[in-house]
Amino acid sequence: MSLLSRLAMPGQVRSVAASGPAGPLYVTSCGASPLETVVTVLDLSGSVLARRAYAGTGRPRSRLSADGTLWVAYPGRGGRVLEGVLPDGSAGPSVVPECGPGDEIGAFVLLDDGFCVAWAGASRLLRRSRDRRASPPSPRVARYTREGACLWSAPVALGEVSHPGVLGMSADTGWEARPVRPWVPDAVDVEVDPWEPLLVSGDRVAASFGDARSGIGKTFFLDLDSGESVSATSPAPRGRKAIAGRGEFLIGSQGYGAFTTARHGRDGSETARWASHGAMLVDGQGIVLGPELENRLPSASRFRRLDRDNTLVDGPELPGYYTSFPARDSEGTTVFWRDGRLLAVDADLNGRELYALPGPPDDSHHVISRIVLMDGGRVVVALGAELLVLSTGLGPLP
């Protein structure tokens, strides 16, 4: 195993993607200014093929289509724009979805015939320079054609939220911690969930919003064709999510004493629950597995498999804390970055180290991209503002 290249990007990387195993790679990052979005197109040797910069909001958002067009969300032309970046780095098609003043694209998903967008108010970074007296827009989910025409728009009401693990202080009891009563977040504090906020599978949409101050949120299940509400989860600490099958989703919850993952069926009802939370993969047979993620040190996390009978199967222990979302090759080996190392866990849940960065851990590497598995066993991962391309003995994606 070896490090093939280590490349500096313009700023903190938010996503790495490729439309095929041969590349090219599309890296979306912040620019010299945290409010600038930069897209860098590279080949597998690390050579920069093109670079484009856009006005940003401090939260770069991009999605890659099957034809190799990277769609980027940015403010422009008096609204919010979705613009394509072609494989050669040139500008592609652009769309201005119908929206209201103050709306910001919190997340979006590419559909065969258009887009699904989760809208929220402007980010806190931008609010500092705006009129705080203006009423923030209500969060909503909307579906659009490829021309930007709105097919439906569904308002999202977070409503009253609470969780038994949220504590406050009371002078009446000598400033002892006490459970916080249910509360309704102000509209300005409702944001899209930072972890997989918008997922589409089959004819179902899973859109996650939460209270920015407490981290308590809900996932709303909507009908993709009509936008009608199907159901919503109970308020809970936010966590990682994934598509579990056609119209099915995994919803994780971590924090305030919660450490769970639940599977939700097409009607939104809970069909399974595990006492584990992490960056979980779901393979073609419906097997769920991945590295656990929890907010405590020293870590008690393991690599886990979540079996259908709600039981857990132990893999190797996982020291450290900061972890990438994993990838899995055709032989059933899962690869991910954790604690300054590239780790692999095979189909029998045996773990091994593939590569370790020399020297002490770098604090700038705490923001980690998803793992991208390319031709020839190449693994691509971004750490902070750096892009690493490593040679491994892994197989191709299934």
VENTA-V873399 format. One record per helix or strand. SS is the DSSP state (alpha for helix, beta for strand). FROM is the first residue (numbers start at 0). TO is the last residue. Records with the same first field share a line. If there is no record, write none. Layout:
SS=FROM-TO ; FROM-TO
This chain:
beta=1-7 ; 12-17 ; 24-29 ; 35-41 ; 47-54 ; 60-63 ; 69-75 ; 78-84 ; 90-95 ; 102-110 ; 113-120 ; 139-144 ; 149-154 ; 159-160 ; 166-169 ; 175-178 ; 182-183 ; 189-191 ; 197-200 ; 203-210 ; 215-222 ; 228-231 ; 235-236 ; 240-244 ; 247-254 ; 257-263 ; 269-273 ; 277-281 ; 287-291 ; 301-305 ; 311-316 ; 322-322 ; 326-328 ; 333-337 ; 340-344 ; 350-355 ; 367-367 ; 371-372 ; 377-382 ; 385-390 ; 396-396
alpha=123-126 ; 170-172 ; 186-188 ; 362-364 ; 374-376
